Amino acid sequence: MIKITEQNVKNFWKRVEKTNNCWLWRGGISGRGYGNFAFRRNGKIINNRTHRFSFILQNGKIPKNKIICHKCDNPICVNPNHLFLGTISDNVQDAIKKGLWNPARGEQNAASKLTTKIVKKIRNLYSTGRYTQKELAKRFHLSRGGAYPIIRNIHWKHI
């Protein structure tokens, strides 16, 4: 773990606006909307997500295979009381429970180009042994390898 200096801590808190609820990061923001905090250590630039840095200041090292999640669902919040240690699965389940993420499957996914009927047809045609995956991909306007994950139940597992 990289040693954090008092100056790093001072520089971090200078960019935090404490409100009655969330403590808002007022420094750099990532493309995904999370706060970014960087400092130089032994000539190297150390980049941190601000919520992770805040958690470390309050609780110490983050265990391997764990992430820092937001109770408040505000990606620029660094209030330690709004942060909790979890797994990616915990974070996804939390978002689903709060209605923030809908793992839409199949036709329910707005990006889907296929329907349940077409997926079943692809699988049935392939099972006859008369069509290659490449032929089915072309016939159903899929990318060159697009039929493989459908046929092998990698995609559309729920059918």
Buried (B, 14 or more C-beta within 10 A) or exposed (E): EEEBEEEBEEBBEEBBEEEEEBBBBEBEBEEEEBBBBEBEEEEEEBEBBBBBBBBBBEEEEBEEEBBBBBEEEBBBBBBBEBBBEBEEEBBBEBBEEEEEEEEEEBBEEEEBEBEEEBBEBBBEBBEEEEBEBBEBBBEBEBEEEBBBBBBEEEBBEEE
